[in-house]
Amino acid sequence: MGDSSGDLKPSSDNMAFNNSAEIKWYRKKLFLWRLFSFALVISLLYIFFNNPNTNISLKPHIANYSITGLLVESDQILEDLEYLESEDNVKAIIITVDSPGGTTVSAEEIFLKIRSISTTKPIVVVMKNIATSGAYLFSIGADRIFARENTITGSVGVLLQWARVDQGLEKLGVEMKEVKSGKLKAEPDFFGETDEKAIALTQKIVDETFLWFLDLVKERRKIGDSVISQVSDGRIFTGRQALELNLIDEIGGNQEAKFWLNENKDISTELEVLIYDQNKSTNFIELSVAKIMDYFNITSSYGDRLKTNLSLISIDGLLSIWHHPS
């Protein structure tokens, strides 16, 4: 009449098994759940500690942050710099620069952020292979600029580029039509000749922005008219030449920057320099063209320029950029 132990069924209140096979199944299931839980915990810990916002030492240190490549959007850079500015354990910041520049607005925003940081903690720039145009613009916001003797820098100036595609479309049998509210609306554009008035107005905008750039250089670098005359034509300089013209402060790298921080800003040489990586999103056009060129093993200088120029077409606004013509 009563239930025997052999008739017991597994339940949420009383765990029992009919036979050894069920026991093995339960143990296997329990093992798999424990393994999954362990893997989940390890994954969460990895994600947490691999996040650049959490990969900063809890001890006082010097942050080394890199700004590289073409500057199109500055949002991520500004967010990173704001984080470093707010961290009490970051006692100084070394920004490593390897960039030909980019949009003038991005460079302006980074310049202003660097100037803001300098009011609360020391910030220096170390130029690597190249720091020209917009990259030079934001670099002058730092307390000190270091470069190697053969660093390429300078190229102070602004440009606005556009391409004409109407002739190519005509060969494909495509004709462009447009109706606009004013003659200068959306000028200059990709289609047809640009009239003299549109060119003149565009030149005025470029000149105004260039004078703003030049005034920043004069103010921050304390240079006279003789140097300005050499800088204002947009030429590039080696690190050695830039030092002679006071466009940079010293020849050196991270070690020299750290020594300067110690001598002038009371930053202990015992502080560790920790690398803070920038999260980057790859431009779709750059990635696609690079993939195609890699697939066909295209490595010519023309191909390199093509990849750069395709990237520039996707950028709206004034540019402060330099790239080697060959």
Contacts in CASP RR format, 6 or more apart in sequence:
PFRMAT RR
TARGET T0000
AUTHOR 0000-0000-0000
METHOD contacts of the structure
MODEL  1
MGDSSGDLKPSSDNMAFNNSAEIKWYRKKLFLWRLFSFALVISLLYIFFN
NPNTNISLKPHIANYSITGLLVESDQILEDLEYLESEDNVKAIIITVDSP
GGTTVSAEEIFLKIRSISTTKPIVVVMKNIATSGAYLFSIGADRIFAREN
TITGSVGVLLQWARVDQGLEKLGVEMKEVKSGKLKAEPDFFGETDEKAIA
LTQKIVDETFLWFLDLVKERRKIGDSVISQVSDGRIFTGRQALELNLIDE
IGGNQEAKFWLNENKDISTELEVLIYDQNKSTNFIELSVAKIMDYFNITS
SYGDRLKTNLSLISIDGLLSIWHHPS
5 16 0 8 1.000
6 18 0 8 1.000
8 14 0 8 1.000
8 16 0 8 1.000
8 18 0 8 1.000
9 16 0 8 1.000
9 18 0 8 1.000
10 16 0 8 1.000
10 17 0 8 1.000
10 22 0 8 1.000
15 26 0 8 1.000
17 23 0 8 1.000
17 26 0 8 1.000
48 54 0 8 1.000
49 55 0 8 1.000
52 80 0 8 1.000
52 276 0 8 1.000
52 277 0 8 1.000
52 278 0 8 1.000
52 279 0 8 1.000
53 83 0 8 1.000
55 276 0 8 1.000
55 277 0 8 1.000
56 63 0 8 1.000
56 87 0 8 1.000
56 89 0 8 1.000
56 90 0 8 1.000
56 274 0 8 1.000
56 276 0 8 1.000
57 89 0 8 1.000
57 272 0 8 1.000
57 274 0 8 1.000
58 89 0 8 1.000
59 89 0 8 1.000
59 272 0 8 1.000
60 89 0 8 1.000
60 91 0 8 1.000
60 271 0 8 1.000
61 89 0 8 1.000
61 90 0 8 1.000
61 91 0 8 1.000
61 271 0 8 1.000
61 272 0 8 1.000
61 273 0 8 1.000
61 274 0 8 1.000
62 90 0 8 1.000
62 91 0 8 1.000
62 92 0 8 1.000
62 93 0 8 1.000
62 94 0 8 1.000
62 258 0 8 1.000
62 261 0 8 1.000
62 267 0 8 1.000
62 271 0 8 1.000
62 272 0 8 1.000
62 273 0 8 1.000
62 274 0 8 1.000
63 84 0 8 1.000
63 87 0 8 1.000
63 90 0 8 1.000
63 92 0 8 1.000
63 93 0 8 1.000
63 94 0 8 1.000
63 273 0 8 1.000
63 274 0 8 1.000
63 276 0 8 1.000
64 93 0 8 1.000
64 94 0 8 1.000
64 96 0 8 1.000
64 254 0 8 1.000
64 273 0 8 1.000
64 274 0 8 1.000
64 275 0 8 1.000
64 276 0 8 1.000
65 80 0 8 1.000
65 81 0 8 1.000
65 84 0 8 1.000
65 93 0 8 1.000
65 94 0 8 1.000
65 95 0 8 1.000
65 96 0 8 1.000
65 276 0 8 1.000
65 278 0 8 1.000
66 95 0 8 1.000
66 96 0 8 1.000
66 97 0 8 1.000
66 98 0 8 1.000
66 275 0 8 1.000
66 277 0 8 1.000
66 278 0 8 1.000
67 77 0 8 1.000
67 95 0 8 1.000
67 96 0 8 1.000
67 97 0 8 1.000
67 98 0 8 1.000
67 99 0 8 1.000
67 110 0 8 1.000
67 135 0 8 1.000
67 138 0 8 1.000
67 278 0 8 1.000
68 96 0 8 1.000
68 97 0 8 1.000
68 98 0 8 1.000
68 99 0 8 1.000
68 278 0 8 1.000
69 98 0 8 1.000
69 99 0 8 1.000
69 100 0 8 1.000
69 101 0 8 1.000
70 99 0 8 1.000
70 100 0 8 1.000
70 101 0 8 1.000
70 102 0 8 1.000
70 308 0 8 1.000
70 311 0 8 1.000
70 321 0 8 1.000
71 99 0 8 1.000
71 101 0 8 1.000
71 102 0 8 1.000
71 103 0 8 1.000
71 106 0 8 1.000
71 107 0 8 1.000
71 110 0 8 1.000
71 134 0 8 1.000
71 135 0 8 1.000
72 102 0 8 1.000
72 103 0 8 1.000
72 106 0 8 1.000
72 283 0 8 1.000
72 311 0 8 1.000
72 315 0 8 1.000
73 106 0 8 1.000
74 105 0 8 1.000
74 106 0 8 1.000
74 107 0 8 1.000
74 109 0 8 1.000
74 110 0 8 1.000
76 278 0 8 1.000
76 279 0 8 1.000
76 280 0 8 1.000
76 281 0 8 1.000
77 106 0 8 1.000
77 110 0 8 1.000
77 113 0 8 1.000
77 278 0 8 1.000
78 109 0 8 1.000
78 110 0 8 1.000
78 113 0 8 1.000
80 276 0 8 1.000
80 278 0 8 1.000
80 279 0 8 1.000
81 93 0 8 1.000
81 110 0 8 1.000
81 113 0 8 1.000
81 114 0 8 1.000
81 117 0 8 1.000
82 113 0 8 1.000
84 90 0 8 1.000
84 93 0 8 1.000
84 117 0 8 1.000
84 276 0 8 1.000
85 113 0 8 1.000
85 116 0 8 1.000
85 117 0 8 1.000
85 120 0 8 1.000
85 121 0 8 1.000
90 121 0 8 1.000
91 121 0 8 1.000
91 122 0 8 1.000
91 267 0 8 1.000
91 271 0 8 1.000
92 121 0 8 1.000
92 122 0 8 1.000
92 123 0 8 1.000
92 124 0 8 1.000
92 261 0 8 1.000
92 265 0 8 1.000
92 267 0 8 1.000
92 271 0 8 1.000
93 117 0 8 1.000
93 121 0 8 1.000
93 122 0 8 1.000
93 123 0 8 1.000
93 124 0 8 1.000
94 123 0 8 1.000
94 124 0 8 1.000
94 125 0 8 1.000
94 126 0 8 1.000
94 254 0 8 1.000
94 257 0 8 1.000
94 258 0 8 1.000
94 273 0 8 1.000
95 114 0 8 1.000
95 123 0 8 1.000
95 124 0 8 1.000
95 125 0 8 1.000
95 126 0 8 1.000
95 139 0 8 1.000
95 142 0 8 1.000
96 125 0 8 1.000
96 126 0 8 1.000
96 128 0 8 1.000
96 254 0 8 1.000
97 125 0 8 1.000
97 126 0 8 1.000
97 127 0 8 1.000
97 128 0 8 1.000
97 131 0 8 1.000
97 135 0 8 1.000
97 139 0 8 1.000
98 127 0 8 1.000
98 128 0 8 1.000
98 129 0 8 1.000
98 130 0 8 1.000
98 131 0 8 1.000
99 130 0 8 1.000
99 131 0 8 1.000
99 132 0 8 1.000
99 134 0 8 1.000
99 135 0 8 1.000
100 130 0 8 1.000
100 132 0 8 1.000
100 133 0 8 1.000
100 135 0 8 1.000
100 321 0 8 1.000
100 322 0 8 1.000
100 323 0 8 1.000
101 107 0 8 1.000
101 132 0 8 1.000
101 133 0 8 1.000
101 134 0 8 1.000
101 135 0 8 1.000
101 136 0 8 1.000
101 137 0 8 1.000
101 320 0 8 1.000
101 321 0 8 1.000
101 322 0 8 1.000
102 133 0 8 1.000
102 134 0 8 1.000
102 135 0 8 1.000
102 315 0 8 1.000
102 319 0 8 1.000
102 320 0 8 1.000
102 321 0 8 1.000
103 315 0 8 1.000
103 317 0 8 1.000
103 318 0 8 1.000
103 319 0 8 1.000
103 320 0 8 1.000
104 134 0 8 1.000
104 137 0 8 1.000
104 158 0 8 1.000
104 209 0 8 1.000
104 213 0 8 1.000
104 317 0 8 1.000
104 318 0 8 1.000
104 319 0 8 1.000
104 320 0 8 1.000
105 317 0 8 1.000
105 318 0 8 1.000
106 134 0 8 1.000
107 133 0 8 1.000
107 134 0 8 1.000
107 135 0 8 1.000
107 137 0 8 1.000
107 138 0 8 1.000
107 320 0 8 1.000
108 137 0 8 1.000
108 138 0 8 1.000
110 138 0 8 1.000
111 137 0 8 1.000
111 138 0 8 1.000
111 140 0 8 1.000
111 141 0 8 1.000
111 216 0 8 1.000
114 123 0 8 1.000
114 138 0 8 1.000
114 141 0 8 1.000
114 142 0 8 1.000
115 141 0 8 1.000
117 123 0 8 1.000
118 141 0 8 1.000
118 142 0 8 1.000
118 143 0 8 1.000
122 143 0 8 1.000
122 261 0 8 1.000
122 264 0 8 1.000
122 265 0 8 1.000
122 267 0 8 1.000
123 142 0 8 1.000
123 143 0 8 1.000
124 142 0 8 1.000
124 143 0 8 1.000
124 144 0 8 1.000
124 145 0 8 1.000
124 146 0 8 1.000
124 257 0 8 1.000
124 260 0 8 1.000
124 261 0 8 1.000
125 131 0 8 1.000
125 139 0 8 1.000
125 141 0 8 1.000
125 142 0 8 1.000
125 144 0 8 1.000
125 145 0 8 1.000
125 146 0 8 1.000
126 146 0 8 1.000
126 147 0 8 1.000
126 252 0 8 1.000
126 253 0 8 1.000
126 254 0 8 1.000
126 257 0 8 1.000
127 139 0 8 1.000
127 145 0 8 1.000
127 146 0 8 1.000
127 147 0 8 1.000
127 148 0 8 1.000
127 151 0 8 1.000
127 153 0 8 1.000
127 239 0 8 1.000
127 248 0 8 1.000
128 148 0 8 1.000
128 151 0 8 1.000
129 151 0 8 1.000
129 152 0 8 1.000
130 151 0 8 1.000
130 152 0 8 1.000
130 153 0 8 1.000
130 322 0 8 1.000
131 139 0 8 1.000
131 147 0 8 1.000
131 151 0 8 1.000
131 152 0 8 1.000
131 153 0 8 1.000
131 154 0 8 1.000
132 152 0 8 1.000
132 153 0 8 1.000
132 154 0 8 1.000
132 155 0 8 1.000
132 236 0 8 1.000
132 321 0 8 1.000
132 322 0 8 1.000
133 154 0 8 1.000
133 155 0 8 1.000
133 156 0 8 1.000
133 157 0 8 1.000
133 319 0 8 1.000
133 320 0 8 1.000
133 321 0 8 1.000
133 322 0 8 1.000
134 320 0 8 1.000
134 321 0 8 1.000
136 153 0 8 1.000
136 154 0 8 1.000
136 155 0 8 1.000
136 156 0 8 1.000
136 247 0 8 1.000
137 156 0 8 1.000
137 213 0 8 1.000
137 216 0 8 1.000
137 320 0 8 1.000
139 145 0 8 1.000
139 153 0 8 1.000
140 216 0 8 1.000
140 217 0 8 1.000
140 220 0 8 1.000
140 221 0 8 1.000
141 220 0 8 1.000
143 265 0 8 1.000
144 249 0 8 1.000
144 250 0 8 1.000
144 257 0 8 1.000
144 260 0 8 1.000
144 264 0 8 1.000
145 247 0 8 1.000
145 248 0 8 1.000
145 249 0 8 1.000
145 250 0 8 1.000
146 248 0 8 1.000
146 249 0 8 1.000
146 250 0 8 1.000
146 251 0 8 1.000
146 252 0 8 1.000
146 253 0 8 1.000
146 256 0 8 1.000
146 257 0 8 1.000
146 260 0 8 1.000
147 153 0 8 1.000
147 239 0 8 1.000
147 242 0 8 1.000
147 243 0 8 1.000
147 248 0 8 1.000
147 250 0 8 1.000
147 251 0 8 1.000
147 252 0 8 1.000
148 239 0 8 1.000
148 251 0 8 1.000
148 252 0 8 1.000
148 253 0 8 1.000
149 238 0 8 1.000
149 239 0 8 1.000
149 240 0 8 1.000
149 251 0 8 1.000
150 238 0 8 1.000
150 239 0 8 1.000
150 240 0 8 1.000
151 238 0 8 1.000
151 239 0 8 1.000
151 242 0 8 1.000
152 236 0 8 1.000
152 237 0 8 1.000
152 238 0 8 1.000
152 239 0 8 1.000
152 322 0 8 1.000
153 236 0 8 1.000
153 237 0 8 1.000
153 238 0 8 1.000
153 239 0 8 1.000
153 242 0 8 1.000
153 247 0 8 1.000
153 248 0 8 1.000
154 231 0 8 1.000
154 234 0 8 1.000
154 235 0 8 1.000
154 236 0 8 1.000
154 237 0 8 1.000
154 242 0 8 1.000
154 247 0 8 1.000
154 322 0 8 1.000
155 234 0 8 1.000
155 235 0 8 1.000
155 236 0 8 1.000
155 322 0 8 1.000
156 213 0 8 1.000
156 214 0 8 1.000
156 217 0 8 1.000
156 231 0 8 1.000
156 232 0 8 1.000
156 234 0 8 1.000
157 210 0 8 1.000
157 213 0 8 1.000
157 214 0 8 1.000
157 234 0 8 1.000
157 320 0 8 1.000
158 206 0 8 1.000
158 209 0 8 1.000
158 210 0 8 1.000
158 213 0 8 1.000
158 318 0 8 1.000
158 319 0 8 1.000
158 320 0 8 1.000
159 206 0 8 1.000
159 318 0 8 1.000
159 319 0 8 1.000
159 320 0 8 1.000
159 321 0 8 1.000
160 188 0 8 1.000
160 202 0 8 1.000
160 205 0 8 1.000
160 206 0 8 1.000
160 317 0 8 1.000
160 318 0 8 1.000
160 319 0 8 1.000
161 312 0 8 1.000
161 319 0 8 1.000
162 188 0 8 1.000
162 189 0 8 1.000
162 190 0 8 1.000
163 190 0 8 1.000
163 313 0 8 1.000
164 190 0 8 1.000
164 191 0 8 1.000
164 192 0 8 1.000
165 190 0 8 1.000
165 191 0 8 1.000
166 176 0 8 1.000
166 190 0 8 1.000
166 191 0 8 1.000
166 192 0 8 1.000
169 175 0 8 1.000
169 176 0 8 1.000
169 191 0 8 1.000
176 191 0 8 1.000
178 191 0 8 1.000
180 186 0 8 1.000
183 195 0 8 1.000
183 197 0 8 1.000
184 197 0 8 1.000
184 198 0 8 1.000
184 201 0 8 1.000
187 194 0 8 1.000
187 195 0 8 1.000
187 198 0 8 1.000
187 201 0 8 1.000
187 202 0 8 1.000
188 194 0 8 1.000
188 198 0 8 1.000
188 199 0 8 1.000
188 202 0 8 1.000
194 202 0 8 1.000
205 318 0 8 1.000
206 318 0 8 1.000
209 318 0 8 1.000
213 320 0 8 1.000
214 228 0 8 1.000
214 231 0 8 1.000
214 232 0 8 1.000
217 223 0 8 1.000
217 228 0 8 1.000
217 231 0 8 1.000
217 247 0 8 1.000
218 224 0 8 1.000
218 228 0 8 1.000
221 246 0 8 1.000
221 247 0 8 1.000
222 246 0 8 1.000
223 231 0 8 1.000
223 245 0 8 1.000
223 246 0 8 1.000
223 247 0 8 1.000
227 245 0 8 1.000
227 246 0 8 1.000
227 247 0 8 1.000
230 245 0 8 1.000
231 245 0 8 1.000
231 247 0 8 1.000
236 322 0 8 1.000
237 245 0 8 1.000
237 247 0 8 1.000
239 248 0 8 1.000
239 251 0 8 1.000
240 251 0 8 1.000
242 248 0 8 1.000
243 249 0 8 1.000
243 250 0 8 1.000
243 251 0 8 1.000
250 256 0 8 1.000
250 260 0 8 1.000
254 273 0 8 1.000
258 267 0 8 1.000
258 269 0 8 1.000
258 273 0 8 1.000
259 269 0 8 1.000
261 267 0 8 1.000
262 268 0 8 1.000
262 269 0 8 1.000
283 311 0 8 1.000
283 314 0 8 1.000
285 310 0 8 1.000
285 311 0 8 1.000
285 313 0 8 1.000
285 314 0 8 1.000
286 307 0 8 1.000
286 310 0 8 1.000
286 311 0 8 1.000
289 306 0 8 1.000
289 307 0 8 1.000
289 310 0 8 1.000
290 307 0 8 1.000
292 298 0 8 1.000
293 299 0 8 1.000
293 303 0 8 1.000
293 306 0 8 1.000
293 307 0 8 1.000
301 326 0 8 1.000
305 323 0 8 1.000
305 325 0 8 1.000
308 323 0 8 1.000
312 319 0 8 1.000
312 321 0 8 1.000
END
